[in-house]
């Protein structure tokens, strides 16, 4: 399993959502709109996260974590003992 382009785009968006909440009071700034295109329509407005959007973010984080662990376990340097 690898992280898909959609998963990485969603994670990038989530990172900019986080930045907007932490540094701009939840308002989408120019950089967030440029770097996370799905936020471009919200430029200058406060982000509202719907239940569906929160599920999308959670799924992307889970998919990335699974891909990360899978690649770590499959690495020839992995300390995991295989039976």
mmCIF file of the N, C-alpha and C atoms, coordinates in Angstrom:
data_MODEL
# 
_entry.id   MODEL 
# 
loop_
_atom_site.group_PDB 
_atom_site.id 
_atom_site.type_symbol 
_atom_site.label_atom_id 
_atom_site.label_alt_id 
_atom_site.label_comp_id 
_atom_site.label_asym_id 
_atom_site.label_entity_id 
_atom_site.label_seq_id 
_atom_site.pdbx_PDB_ins_code 
_atom_site.Cartn_x 
_atom_site.Cartn_y 
_atom_site.Cartn_z 
_atom_site.occupancy 
_atom_site.B_iso_or_equiv 
_atom_site.pdbx_formal_charge 
_atom_site.auth_seq_id 
_atom_site.auth_comp_id 
_atom_site.auth_asym_id 
_atom_site.auth_atom_id 
_atom_site.pdbx_PDB_model_num 
ATOM 1   N N  . UNK A 1 1  ? 0.839   -1.177  0.000  1.00 0.00 ? 1  UNK A N  1 
ATOM 2   C CA . UNK A 1 1  ? 0.000   0.000   0.000  1.00 0.00 ? 1  UNK A CA 1 
ATOM 3   C C  . UNK A 1 1  ? 0.888   1.246   0.000  1.00 0.00 ? 1  UNK A C  1 
ATOM 4   N N  . UNK A 1 2  ? 0.601   2.156   -0.888 1.00 0.00 ? 2  UNK A N  1 
ATOM 5   C CA . UNK A 1 2  ? 1.303   3.429   -0.909 1.00 0.00 ? 2  UNK A CA 1 
ATOM 6   C C  . UNK A 1 2  ? 0.281   4.544   -0.778 1.00 0.00 ? 2  UNK A C  1 
ATOM 7   N N  . UNK A 1 3  ? 0.741   5.672   -0.328 1.00 0.00 ? 3  UNK A N  1 
ATOM 8   C CA . UNK A 1 3  ? -0.145  6.833   -0.234 1.00 0.00 ? 3  UNK A CA 1 
ATOM 9   C C  . UNK A 1 3  ? -0.436  7.322   -1.652 1.00 0.00 ? 3  UNK A C  1 
ATOM 10  N N  . UNK A 1 4  ? -1.702  7.470   -1.979 1.00 0.00 ? 4  UNK A N  1 
ATOM 11  C CA . UNK A 1 4  ? -2.104  7.918   -3.314 1.00 0.00 ? 4  UNK A CA 1 
ATOM 12  C C  . UNK A 1 4  ? -1.930  9.432   -3.439 1.00 0.00 ? 4  UNK A C  1 
ATOM 13  N N  . UNK A 1 5  ? -1.908  9.939   -4.663 1.00 0.00 ? 5  UNK A N  1 
ATOM 14  C CA . UNK A 1 5  ? -1.845  11.396  -4.834 1.00 0.00 ? 5  UNK A CA 1 
ATOM 15  C C  . UNK A 1 5  ? -3.008  12.115  -4.146 1.00 0.00 ? 5  UNK A C  1 
ATOM 16  N N  . UNK A 1 6  ? -4.182  11.495  -4.146 1.00 0.00 ? 6  UNK A N  1 
ATOM 17  C CA . UNK A 1 6  ? -5.329  12.112  -3.472 1.00 0.00 ? 6  UNK A CA 1 
ATOM 18  C C  . UNK A 1 6  ? -5.095  12.176  -1.963 1.00 0.00 ? 6  UNK A C  1 
ATOM 19  N N  . UNK A 1 7  ? -4.520  11.104  -1.405 1.00 0.00 ? 7  UNK A N  1 
ATOM 20  C CA . UNK A 1 7  ? -4.219  11.090  0.029  1.00 0.00 ? 7  UNK A CA 1 
ATOM 21  C C  . UNK A 1 7  ? -3.208  12.167  0.369  1.00 0.00 ? 7  UNK A C  1 
ATOM 22  N N  . UNK A 1 8  ? -2.167  12.283  -0.415 1.00 0.00 ? 8  UNK A N  1 
ATOM 23  C CA . UNK A 1 8  ? -1.150  13.299  -0.118 1.00 0.00 ? 8  UNK A CA 1 
ATOM 24  C C  . UNK A 1 8  ? -1.706  14.710  -0.302 1.00 0.00 ? 8  UNK A C  1 
ATOM 25  N N  . UNK A 1 9  ? -2.593  14.918  -1.276 1.00 0.00 ? 9  UNK A N  1 
ATOM 26  C CA . UNK A 1 9  ? -3.227  16.225  -1.453 1.00 0.00 ? 9  UNK A CA 1 
ATOM 27  C C  . UNK A 1 9  ? -4.114  16.561  -0.254 1.00 0.00 ? 9  UNK A C  1 
ATOM 28  N N  . UNK A 1 10 ? -4.832  15.566  0.234  1.00 0.00 ? 10 UNK A N  1 
ATOM 29  C CA . UNK A 1 10 ? -5.689  15.781  1.401  1.00 0.00 ? 10 UNK A CA 1 
ATOM 30  C C  . UNK A 1 10 ? -4.852  16.075  2.641  1.00 0.00 ? 10 UNK A C  1 
ATOM 31  N N  . UNK A 1 11 ? -3.730  15.380  2.795  1.00 0.00 ? 11 UNK A N  1 
ATOM 32  C CA . UNK A 1 11 ? -2.841  15.649  3.932  1.00 0.00 ? 11 UNK A CA 1 
ATOM 33  C C  . UNK A 1 11 ? -2.243  17.053  3.839  1.00 0.00 ? 11 UNK A C  1 
ATOM 34  N N  . UNK A 1 12 ? -1.872  17.474  2.645  1.00 0.00 ? 12 UNK A N  1 
ATOM 35  C CA . UNK A 1 12 ? -1.345  18.828  2.464  1.00 0.00 ? 12 UNK A CA 1 
ATOM 36  C C  . UNK A 1 12 ? -2.415  19.854  2.830  1.00 0.00 ? 12 UNK A C  1 
ATOM 37  N N  . UNK A 1 13 ? -3.628  19.608  2.384  1.00 0.00 ? 13 UNK A N  1 
ATOM 38  C CA . UNK A 1 13 ? -4.738  20.508  2.721  1.00 0.00 ? 13 UNK A CA 1 
ATOM 39  C C  . UNK A 1 13 ? -4.932  20.561  4.234  1.00 0.00 ? 13 UNK A C  1 
ATOM 40  N N  . UNK A 1 14 ? -4.927  19.408  4.865  1.00 0.00 ? 14 UNK A N  1 
ATOM 41  C CA . UNK A 1 14 ? -5.097  19.350  6.319  1.00 0.00 ? 14 UNK A CA 1 
ATOM 42  C C  . UNK A 1 14 ? -3.997  20.134  7.030  1.00 0.00 ? 14 UNK A C  1 
ATOM 43  N N  . UNK A 1 15 ? -2.782  20.044  6.532  1.00 0.00 ? 15 UNK A N  1 
ATOM 44  C CA . UNK A 1 15 ? -1.681  20.805  7.118  1.00 0.00 ? 15 UNK A CA 1 
ATOM 45  C C  . UNK A 1 15 ? -1.951  22.307  7.021  1.00 0.00 ? 15 UNK A C  1 
ATOM 46  N N  . UNK A 1 16 ? -2.452  22.771  5.885  1.00 0.00 ? 16 UNK A N  1 
ATOM 47  C CA . UNK A 1 16 ? -2.747  24.197  5.741  1.00 0.00 ? 16 UNK A CA 1 
ATOM 48  C C  . UNK A 1 16 ? -3.974  24.605  6.556  1.00 0.00 ? 16 UNK A C  1 
ATOM 49  N N  . UNK A 1 17 ? -4.935  23.715  6.694  1.00 0.00 ? 17 UNK A N  1 
ATOM 50  C CA . UNK A 1 17 ? -6.073  23.989  7.575  1.00 0.00 ? 17 UNK A CA 1 
ATOM 51  C C  . UNK A 1 17 ? -5.563  24.185  9.001  1.00 0.00 ? 17 UNK A C  1 
ATOM 52  N N  . UNK A 1 18 ? -4.683  23.298  9.422  1.00 0.00 ? 18 UNK A N  1 
ATOM 53  C CA . UNK A 1 18 ? -4.076  23.407  10.750 1.00 0.00 ? 18 UNK A CA 1 
ATOM 54  C C  . UNK A 1 18 ? -3.365  24.742  10.920 1.00 0.00 ? 18 UNK A C  1 
ATOM 55  N N  . UNK A 1 19 ? -2.543  25.099  9.912  1.00 0.00 ? 19 UNK A N  1 
ATOM 56  C CA . UNK A 1 19 ? -1.816  26.362  9.983  1.00 0.00 ? 19 UNK A CA 1 
ATOM 57  C C  . UNK A 1 19 ? -2.761  27.560  10.067 1.00 0.00 ? 19 UNK A C  1 
ATOM 58  N N  . UNK A 1 20 ? -3.827  27.519  9.294  1.00 0.00 ? 20 UNK A N  1 
ATOM 59  C CA . UNK A 1 20 ? -4.790  28.624  9.329  1.00 0.00 ? 20 UNK A CA 1 
ATOM 60  C C  . UNK A 1 20 ? -5.432  28.745  10.713 1.00 0.00 ? 20 UNK A C  1 
ATOM 61  N N  . UNK A 1 21 ? -5.779  27.618  11.326 1.00 0.00 ? 21 UNK A N  1 
ATOM 62  C CA . UNK A 1 21 ? -6.372  27.667  12.666 1.00 0.00 ? 21 UNK A CA 1 
ATOM 63  C C  . UNK A 1 21 ? -5.369  28.144  13.710 1.00 0.00 ? 21 UNK A C  1 
ATOM 64  N N  . UNK A 1 22 ? -4.136  27.675  13.624 1.00 0.00 ? 22 UNK A N  1 
ATOM 65  C CA . UNK A 1 22 ? -3.148  28.033  14.634 1.00 0.00 ? 22 UNK A CA 1 
ATOM 66  C C  . UNK A 1 22 ? -2.606  29.444  14.490 1.00 0.00 ? 22 UNK A C  1 
ATOM 67  N N  . UNK A 1 23 ? -2.508  29.934  13.263 1.00 0.00 ? 23 UNK A N  1 
ATOM 68  C CA . UNK A 1 23 ? -1.828  31.209  13.040 1.00 0.00 ? 23 UNK A CA 1 
ATOM 69  C C  . UNK A 1 23 ? -2.705  32.329  12.498 1.00 0.00 ? 23 UNK A C  1 
ATOM 70  N N  . UNK A 1 24 ? -3.915  31.989  12.023 1.00 0.00 ? 24 UNK A N  1 
ATOM 71  C CA . UNK A 1 24 ? -4.744  33.025  11.382 1.00 0.00 ? 24 UNK A CA 1 
ATOM 72  C C  . UNK A 1 24 ? -6.185  33.006  11.873 1.00 0.00 ? 24 UNK A C  1 
ATOM 73  N N  . UNK A 1 25 ? -6.428  32.357  12.999 1.00 0.00 ? 25 UNK A N  1 
ATOM 74  C CA . UNK A 1 25 ? -7.790  32.334  13.537 1.00 0.00 ? 25 UNK A CA 1 
ATOM 75  C C  . UNK A 1 25 ? -8.777  31.573  12.669 1.00 0.00 ? 25 UNK A C  1 
ATOM 76  N N  . UNK A 1 26 ? -8.261  30.649  11.857 1.00 0.00 ? 26 UNK A N  1 
ATOM 77  C CA . UNK A 1 26 ? -9.123  29.846  10.995 1.00 0.00 ? 26 UNK A CA 1 
ATOM 78  C C  . UNK A 1 26 ? -9.400  30.467  9.638  1.00 0.00 ? 26 UNK A C  1 
ATOM 79  N N  . UNK A 1 27 ? -8.814  31.626  9.365  1.00 0.00 ? 27 UNK A N  1 
ATOM 80  C CA . UNK A 1 27 ? -9.032  32.315  8.091  1.00 0.00 ? 27 UNK A CA 1 
ATOM 81  C C  . UNK A 1 27 ? -8.037  31.806  7.047  1.00 0.00 ? 27 UNK A C  1 
ATOM 82  N N  . UNK A 1 28 ? -8.547  31.459  5.858  1.00 0.00 ? 28 UNK A N  1 
ATOM 83  C CA . UNK A 1 28 ? -7.695  30.969  4.770  1.00 0.00 ? 28 UNK A CA 1 
ATOM 84  C C  . UNK A 1 28 ? -6.911  32.146  4.183  1.00 0.00 ? 28 UNK A C  1 
ATOM 85  N N  . UNK A 1 29 ? -5.594  32.025  4.193  1.00 0.00 ? 29 UNK A N  1 
ATOM 86  C CA . UNK A 1 29 ? -4.739  33.069  3.636  1.00 0.00 ? 29 UNK A CA 1 
ATOM 87  C C  . UNK A 1 29 ? -4.289  32.698  2.224  1.00 0.00 ? 29 UNK A C  1 
ATOM 88  N N  . UNK A 1 30 ? -3.567  33.597  1.598  1.00 0.00 ? 30 UNK A N  1 
ATOM 89  C CA . UNK A 1 30 ? -3.115  33.415  0.209  1.00 0.00 ? 30 UNK A CA 1 
ATOM 90  C C  . UNK A 1 30 ? -2.262  32.162  0.045  1.00 0.00 ? 30 UNK A C  1 
ATOM 91  N N  . UNK A 1 31 ? -1.345  31.945  0.963  1.00 0.00 ? 31 UNK A N  1 
ATOM 92  C CA . UNK A 1 31 ? -0.454  30.781  0.844  1.00 0.00 ? 31 UNK A CA 1 
ATOM 93  C C  . UNK A 1 31 ? -1.250  29.480  0.921  1.00 0.00 ? 31 UNK A C  1 
ATOM 94  N N  . UNK A 1 32 ? -2.170  29.390  1.868  1.00 0.00 ? 32 UNK A N  1 
ATOM 95  C CA . UNK A 1 32 ? -2.989  28.177  1.995  1.00 0.00 ? 32 UNK A CA 1 
ATOM 96  C C  . UNK A 1 32 ? -3.805  27.958  0.722  1.00 0.00 ? 32 UNK A C  1 
ATOM 97  N N  . UNK A 1 33 ? -4.365  29.021  0.183  1.00 0.00 ? 33 UNK A N  1 
ATOM 98  C CA . UNK A 1 33 ? -5.168  28.911  -1.034 1.00 0.00 ? 33 UNK A CA 1 
ATOM 99  C C  . UNK A 1 33 ? -4.322  28.457  -2.223 1.00 0.00 ? 33 UNK A C  1 
ATOM 100 N N  . UNK A 1 34 ? -3.062  28.902  -2.272 1.00 0.00 ? 34 UNK A N  1 
ATOM 101 C CA . UNK A 1 34 ? -2.185  28.500  -3.367 1.00 0.00 ? 34 UNK A CA 1 
ATOM 102 C C  . UNK A 1 34 ? -1.683  27.069  -3.206 1.00 0.00 ? 34 UNK A C  1 
ATOM 103 N N  . UNK A 1 35 ? -1.290  26.710  -2.004 1.00 0.00 ? 35 UNK A N  1 
ATOM 104 C CA . UNK A 1 35 ? -0.683  25.402  -1.763 1.00 0.00 ? 35 UNK A CA 1 
ATOM 105 C C  . UNK A 1 35 ? -1.701  24.272  -1.641 1.00 0.00 ? 35 UNK A C  1 
ATOM 106 N N  . UNK A 1 36 ? -2.910  24.594  -1.234 1.00 0.00 ? 36 UNK A N  1 
ATOM 107 C CA . UNK A 1 36 ? -3.981  23.599  -1.103 1.00 0.00 ? 36 UNK A CA 1 
ATOM 108 C C  . UNK A 1 36 ? -5.160  24.102  -1.940 1.00 0.00 ? 36 UNK A C  1 
ATOM 109 N N  . UNK A 1 37 ? -5.162  23.790  -3.240 1.00 0.00 ? 37 UNK A N  1 
ATOM 110 C CA . UNK A 1 37 ? -6.143  24.354  -4.174 1.00 0.00 ? 37 UNK A CA 1 
ATOM 111 C C  . UNK A 1 37 ? -7.609  24.208  -3.763 1.00 0.00 ? 37 UNK A C  1 
ATOM 112 N N  . UNK A 1 38 ? -7.923  23.155  -3.007 1.00 0.00 ? 38 UNK A N  1 
ATOM 113 C CA . UNK A 1 38 ? -9.318  23.005  -2.587 1.00 0.00 ? 38 UNK A CA 1 
ATOM 114 C C  . UNK A 1 38 ? -9.730  24.068  -1.571 1.00 0.00 ? 38 UNK A C  1 
ATOM 115 N N  . UNK A 1 39 ? -8.756  24.797  -1.030 1.00 0.00 ? 39 UNK A N  1 
ATOM 116 C CA . UNK A 1 39 ? -9.074  25.894  -0.108 1.00 0.00 ? 39 UNK A CA 1 
ATOM 117 C C  . UNK A 1 39 ? -9.188  27.235  -0.833 1.00 0.00 ? 39 UNK A C  1 
ATOM 118 N N  . UNK A 1 40 ? -8.856  27.272  -2.116 1.00 0.00 ? 40 UNK A N  1 
ATOM 119 C CA . UNK A 1 40 ? -8.811  28.551  -2.844 1.00 0.00 ? 40 UNK A CA 1 
ATOM 120 C C  . UNK A 1 40 ? -10.154 29.276  -2.855 1.00 0.00 ? 40 UNK A C  1 
ATOM 121 N N  . UNK A 1 41 ? -11.228 28.542  -2.891 1.00 0.00 ? 41 UNK A N  1 
ATOM 122 C CA . UNK A 1 41 ? -12.552 29.169  -2.873 1.00 0.00 ? 41 UNK A CA 1 
ATOM 123 C C  . UNK A 1 41 ? -12.914 29.759  -1.527 1.00 0.00 ? 41 UNK A C  1 
ATOM 124 N N  . UNK A 1 42 ? -12.103 29.486  -0.522 1.00 0.00 ? 42 UNK A N  1 
ATOM 125 C CA . UNK A 1 42 ? -12.363 29.987  0.834  1.00 0.00 ? 42 UNK A CA 1 
ATOM 126 C C  . UNK A 1 42 ? -11.445 31.132  1.224  1.00 0.00 ? 42 UNK A C  1 
ATOM 127 N N  . UNK A 1 43 ? -10.641 31.622  0.287  1.00 0.00 ? 43 UNK A N  1 
ATOM 128 C CA . UNK A 1 43 ? -9.677  32.680  0.573  1.00 0.00 ? 43 UNK A CA 1 
ATOM 129 C C  . UNK A 1 43 ? -10.361 33.834  1.320  1.00 0.00 ? 43 UNK A C  1 
ATOM 130 N N  . UNK A 1 44 ? -9.783  34.179  2.466  1.00 0.00 ? 44 UNK A N  1 
ATOM 131 C CA . UNK A 1 44 ? -10.293 35.290  3.263  1.00 0.00 ? 44 UNK A CA 1 
ATOM 132 C C  . UNK A 1 44 ? -11.458 34.950  4.166  1.00 0.00 ? 44 UNK A C  1 
ATOM 133 N N  . UNK A 1 45 ? -11.902 33.702  4.132  1.00 0.00 ? 45 UNK A N  1 
ATOM 134 C CA . UNK A 1 45 ? -13.028 33.314  4.991  1.00 0.00 ? 45 UNK A CA 1 
ATOM 135 C C  . UNK A 1 45 ? -12.564 32.316  6.047  1.00 0.00 ? 45 UNK A C  1 
ATOM 136 N N  . UNK A 1 46 ? -13.421 32.138  7.046  1.00 0.00 ? 46 UNK A N  1 
ATOM 137 C CA . UNK A 1 46 ? -13.107 31.203  8.125  1.00 0.00 ? 46 UNK A CA 1 
ATOM 138 C C  . UNK A 1 46 ? -13.467 29.784  7.690  1.00 0.00 ? 46 UNK A C  1 
ATOM 139 N N  . UNK A 1 47 ? -12.572 28.872  7.967  1.00 0.00 ? 47 UNK A N  1 
ATOM 140 C CA . UNK A 1 47 ? -12.768 27.466  7.614  1.00 0.00 ? 47 UNK A CA 1 
ATOM 141 C C  . UNK A 1 47 ? -13.820 26.852  8.530  1.00 0.00 ? 47 UNK A C  1 
ATOM 142 N N  . UNK A 1 48 ? -14.719 26.114  7.917  1.00 0.00 ? 48 UNK A N  1 
ATOM 143 C CA . UNK A 1 48 ? -15.685 25.311  8.665  1.00 0.00 ? 48 UNK A CA 1 
ATOM 144 C C  . UNK A 1 48 ? -15.502 23.879  8.199  1.00 0.00 ? 48 UNK A C  1 
ATOM 145 N N  . UNK A 1 49 ? -15.318 22.980  9.121  1.00 0.00 ? 49 UNK A N  1 
ATOM 146 C CA . UNK A 1 49 ? -15.055 21.582  8.774  1.00 0.00 ? 49 UNK A CA 1 
ATOM 147 C C  . UNK A 1 49 ? -16.313 20.762  9.035  1.00 0.00 ? 49 UNK A C  1 
ATOM 148 N N  . UNK A 1 50 ? -16.878 20.244  7.957  1.00 0.00 ? 50 UNK A N  1 
ATOM 149 C CA . UNK A 1 50 ? -18.077 19.419  8.060  1.00 0.00 ? 50 UNK A CA 1 
ATOM 150 C C  . UNK A 1 50 ? -17.710 18.023  8.579  1.00 0.00 ? 50 UNK A C  1 
ATOM 151 N N  . UNK A 1 51 ? -18.703 17.270  8.936  1.00 0.00 ? 51 UNK A N  1 
ATOM 152 C CA . UNK A 1 51 ? -18.464 15.895  9.375  1.00 0.00 ? 51 UNK A CA 1 
ATOM 153 C C  . UNK A 1 51 ? -17.834 15.081  8.246  1.00 0.00 ? 51 UNK A C  1 
ATOM 154 N N  . UNK A 1 52 ? -18.317 15.264  7.020  1.00 0.00 ? 52 UNK A N  1 
ATOM 155 C CA . UNK A 1 52 ? -17.747 14.532  5.882  1.00 0.00 ? 52 UNK A CA 1 
ATOM 156 C C  . UNK A 1 52 ? -16.282 14.904  5.651  1.00 0.00 ? 52 UNK A C  1 
ATOM 157 N N  . UNK A 1 53 ? -15.969 16.202  5.776  1.00 0.00 ? 53 UNK A N  1 
ATOM 158 C CA . UNK A 1 53 ? -14.588 16.650  5.583  1.00 0.00 ? 53 UNK A CA 1 
ATOM 159 C C  . UNK A 1 53 ? -13.696 16.102  6.684  1.00 0.00 ? 53 UNK A C  1 
ATOM 160 N N  . UNK A 1 54 ? -14.182 16.067  7.918  1.00 0.00 ? 54 UNK A N  1 
ATOM 161 C CA . UNK A 1 54 ? -13.368 15.523  9.007  1.00 0.00 ? 54 UNK A CA 1 
ATOM 162 C C  . UNK A 1 54 ? -13.115 14.032  8.793  1.00 0.00 ? 54 UNK A C  1 
ATOM 163 N N  . UNK A 1 55 ? -14.089 13.326  8.256  1.00 0.00 ? 55 UNK A N  1 
ATOM 164 C CA . UNK A 1 55 ? -13.901 11.903  7.948  1.00 0.00 ? 55 UNK A CA 1 
ATOM 165 C C  . UNK A 1 55 ? -12.876 11.733  6.819  1.00 0.00 ? 55 UNK A C  1 
ATOM 166 N N  . UNK A 1 56 ? -12.913 12.621  5.839  1.00 0.00 ? 56 UNK A N  1 
ATOM 167 C CA . UNK A 1 56 ? -11.930 12.583  4.742  1.00 0.00 ? 56 UNK A CA 1 
ATOM 168 C C  . UNK A 1 56 ? -10.518 12.792  5.289  1.00 0.00 ? 56 UNK A C  1 
ATOM 169 N N  . UNK A 1 57 ? -10.361 13.786  6.179  1.00 0.00 ? 57 UNK A N  1 
ATOM 170 C CA . UNK A 1 57 ? -9.056  14.046  6.780  1.00 0.00 ? 57 UNK A CA 1 
ATOM 171 C C  . UNK A 1 57 ? -8.592  12.849  7.612  1.00 0.00 ? 57 UNK A C  1 
ATOM 172 N N  . UNK A 1 58 ? -9.477  12.295  8.397  1.00 0.00 ? 58 UNK A N  1 
ATOM 173 C CA . UNK A 1 58 ? -9.125  11.146  9.240  1.00 0.00 ? 58 UNK A CA 1 
ATOM 174 C C  . UNK A 1 58 ? -8.731  9.944   8.380  1.00 0.00 ? 58 UNK A C  1 
ATOM 175 N N  . UNK A 1 59 ? -9.454  9.701   7.302  1.00 0.00 ? 59 UNK A N  1 
ATOM 176 C CA . UNK A 1 59 ? -9.114  8.589   6.413  1.00 0.00 ? 59 UNK A CA 1 
ATOM 177 C C  . UNK A 1 59 ? -7.739  8.794   5.791  1.00 0.00 ? 59 UNK A C  1 
ATOM 178 N N  . UNK A 1 60 ? -7.447  10.016  5.343  1.00 0.00 ? 60 UNK A N  1 
ATOM 179 C CA . UNK A 1 60 ? -6.142  10.300  4.734  1.00 0.00 ? 60 UNK A CA 1 
ATOM 180 C C  . UNK A 1 60 ? -5.015  10.067  5.733  1.00 0.00 ? 60 UNK A C  1 
ATOM 181 N N  . UNK A 1 61 ? -5.206  10.507  6.964  1.00 0.00 ? 61 UNK A N  1 
ATOM 182 C CA . UNK A 1 61 ? -4.183  10.293  8.001  1.00 0.00 ? 61 UNK A CA 1 
ATOM 183 C C  . UNK A 1 61 ? -4.000  8.797   8.246  1.00 0.00 ? 61 UNK A C  1 
ATOM 184 N N  . UNK A 1 62 ? -5.100  8.053   8.331  1.00 0.00 ? 62 UNK A N  1 
ATOM 185 C CA . UNK A 1 62 ? -5.019  6.605   8.532  1.00 0.00 ? 62 UNK A CA 1 
ATOM 186 C C  . UNK A 1 62 ? -4.351  5.896   7.368  1.00 0.00 ? 62 UNK A C  1 
ATOM 187 N N  . UNK A 1 63 ? -4.706  6.275   6.146  1.00 0.00 ? 63 UNK A N  1 
ATOM 188 C CA . UNK A 1 63 ? -4.098  5.662   4.966  1.00 0.00 ? 63 UNK A CA 1 
ATOM 189 C C  . UNK A 1 63 ? -2.595  5.922   4.927  1.00 0.00 ? 63 UNK A C  1 
ATOM 190 N N  . UNK A 1 64 ? -2.208  7.163   5.270  1.00 0.00 ? 64 UNK A N  1 
ATOM 191 C CA . UNK A 1 64 ? -0.788  7.498   5.278  1.00 0.00 ? 64 UNK A CA 1 
ATOM 192 C C  . UNK A 1 64 ? -0.052  6.703   6.354  1.00 0.00 ? 64 UNK A C  1 
ATOM 193 N N  . UNK A 1 65 ? -0.649  6.613   7.535  1.00 0.00 ? 65 UNK A N  1 
ATOM 194 C CA . UNK A 1 65 ? -0.010  5.864   8.626  1.00 0.00 ? 65 UNK A CA 1 
ATOM 195 C C  . UNK A 1 65 ? 0.162   4.396   8.244  1.00 0.00 ? 65 UNK A C  1 
ATOM 196 N N  . UNK A 1 66 ? -0.841  3.810   7.608  1.00 0.00 ? 66 UNK A N  1 
ATOM 197 C CA . UNK A 1 66 ? -0.731  2.418   7.171  1.00 0.00 ? 66 UNK A CA 1 
ATOM 198 C C  . UNK A 1 66 ? 0.372   2.252   6.139  1.00 0.00 ? 66 UNK A C  1 
ATOM 199 N N  . UNK A 1 67 ? 0.437   3.154   5.174  1.00 0.00 ? 67 UNK A N  1 
ATOM 200 C CA . UNK A 1 67 ? 1.483   3.083   4.150  1.00 0.00 ? 67 UNK A CA 1 
ATOM 201 C C  . UNK A 1 67 ? 2.862   3.246   4.782  1.00 0.00 ? 67 UNK A C  1 
ATOM 202 N N  . UNK A 1 68 ? 2.977   4.147   5.730  1.00 0.00 ? 68 UNK A N  1 
ATOM 203 C CA . UNK A 1 68 ? 4.246   4.380   6.416  1.00 0.00 ? 68 UNK A CA 1 
ATOM 204 C C  . UNK A 1 68 ? 4.691   3.137   7.178  1.00 0.00 ? 68 UNK A C  1 
ATOM 205 N N  . UNK A 1 69 ? 3.791   2.549   7.941  1.00 0.00 ? 69 UNK A N  1 
ATOM 206 C CA . UNK A 1 69 ? 4.134   1.347   8.704  1.00 0.00 ? 69 UNK A CA 1 
ATOM 207 C C  . UNK A 1 69 ? 4.445   0.169   7.798  1.00 0.00 ? 69 UNK A C  1 
ATOM 208 N N  . UNK A 1 70 ? 3.667   0.018   6.724  1.00 0.00 ? 70 UNK A N  1 
ATOM 209 C CA . UNK A 1 70 ? 3.911   -1.089  5.799  1.00 0.00 ? 70 UNK A CA 1 
ATOM 210 C C  . UNK A 1 70 ? 5.305   -0.984  5.196  1.00 0.00 ? 70 UNK A C  1 
ATOM 211 N N  . UNK A 1 71 ? 5.672   0.212   4.761  1.00 0.00 ? 71 UNK A N  1 
ATOM 212 C CA . UNK A 1 71 ? 6.998   0.366   4.160  1.00 0.00 ? 71 UNK A CA 1 
ATOM 213 C C  . UNK A 1 71 ? 8.096   0.161   5.197  1.00 0.00 ? 71 UNK A C  1 
ATOM 214 N N  . UNK A 1 72 ? 7.857   0.590   6.424  1.00 0.00 ? 72 UNK A N  1 
ATOM 215 C CA . UNK A 1 72 ? 8.855   0.382   7.481  1.00 0.00 ? 72 UNK A CA 1 
ATOM 216 C C  . UNK A 1 72 ? 9.022   -1.107  7.777  1.00 0.00 ? 72 UNK A C  1 
ATOM 217 N N  . UNK A 1 73 ? 7.921   -1.830  7.853  1.00 0.00 ? 73 UNK A N  1 
ATOM 218 C CA . UNK A 1 73 ? 7.999   -3.263  8.141  1.00 0.00 ? 73 UNK A CA 1 
ATOM 219 C C  . UNK A 1 73 ? 8.623   -4.052  6.999  1.00 0.00 ? 73 UNK A C  1 
ATOM 220 N N  . UNK A 1 74 ? 8.429   -3.569  5.770  1.00 0.00 ? 74 UNK A N  1 
ATOM 221 C CA . UNK A 1 74 ? 8.960   -4.281  4.609  1.00 0.00 ? 74 UNK A CA 1 
ATOM 222 C C  . UNK A 1 74 ? 10.415  -3.917  4.302  1.00 0.00 ? 74 UNK A C  1 
ATOM 223 N N  . UNK A 1 75 ? 10.928  -2.920  4.965  1.00 0.00 ? 75 UNK A N  1 
ATOM 224 C CA . UNK A 1 75 ? 12.305  -2.501  4.730  1.00 0.00 ? 75 UNK A CA 1 
ATOM 225 C C  . UNK A 1 75 ? 13.278  -3.603  5.142  1.00 0.00 ? 75 UNK A C  1 
ATOM 226 N N  . UNK A 1 76 ? 14.338  -3.721  4.395  1.00 0.00 ? 76 UNK A N  1 
ATOM 227 C CA . UNK A 1 76 ? 15.345  -4.725  4.761  1.00 0.00 ? 76 UNK A CA 1 
ATOM 228 C C  . UNK A 1 76 ? 16.040  -4.361  6.071  1.00 0.00 ? 76 UNK A C  1 
ATOM 229 N N  . UNK A 1 77 ? 15.878  -3.142  6.528  1.00 0.00 ? 77 UNK A N  1 
ATOM 230 C CA . UNK A 1 77 ? 16.471  -2.692  7.784  1.00 0.00 ? 77 UNK A CA 1 
ATOM 231 C C  . UNK A 1 77 ? 15.500  -2.780  8.960  1.00 0.00 ? 77 UNK A C  1 
ATOM 232 N N  . UNK A 1 78 ? 14.294  -3.270  8.699  1.00 0.00 ? 78 UNK A N  1 
ATOM 233 C CA . UNK A 1 78 ? 13.284  -3.349  9.741  1.00 0.00 ? 78 UNK A CA 1 
ATOM 234 C C  . UNK A 1 78 ? 13.705  -4.282  10.879 1.00 0.00 ? 78 UNK A C  1 
ATOM 235 N N  . UNK A 1 79 ? 13.500  -3.850  12.129 1.00 0.00 ? 79 UNK A N  1 
ATOM 236 C CA . UNK A 1 79 ? 13.814  -4.705  13.255 1.00 0.00 ? 79 UNK A CA 1 
ATOM 237 C C  . UNK A 1 79 ? 12.717  -5.740  13.531 1.00 0.00 ? 79 UNK A C  1 
ATOM 238 N N  . UNK A 1 80 ? 11.643  -5.718  12.743 1.00 0.00 ? 80 UNK A N  1 
ATOM 239 C CA . UNK A 1 80 ? 10.535  -6.636  12.963 1.00 0.00 ? 80 UNK A CA 1 
ATOM 240 C C  . UNK A 1 80 ? 10.987  -8.054  12.618 1.00 0.00 ? 80 UNK A C  1 
ATOM 241 N N  . UNK A 1 81 ? 10.746  -8.970  13.524 1.00 0.00 ? 81 UNK A N  1 
ATOM 242 C CA . UNK A 1 81 ? 11.101  -10.374 13.306 1.00 0.00 ? 81 UNK A CA 1 
ATOM 243 C C  . UNK A 1 81 ? 9.947   -11.042 12.577 1.00 0.00 ? 81 UNK A C  1 
ATOM 244 N N  . UNK A 1 82 ? 10.276  -11.644 11.452 1.00 0.00 ? 82 UNK A N  1 
ATOM 245 C CA . UNK A 1 82 ? 9.260   -12.357 10.681 1.00 0.00 ? 82 UNK A CA 1 
ATOM 246 C C  . UNK A 1 82 ? 9.323   -13.843 11.012 1.00 0.00 ? 82 UNK A C  1 
ATOM 247 N N  . UNK A 1 83 ? 8.142   -14.429 11.157 1.00 0.00 ? 83 UNK A N  1 
ATOM 248 C CA . UNK A 1 83 ? 8.132   -15.870 11.471 1.00 0.00 ? 83 UNK A CA 1 
ATOM 249 C C  . UNK A 1 83 ? 8.053   -16.717 10.229 1.00 0.00 ? 83 UNK A C  1 
# 
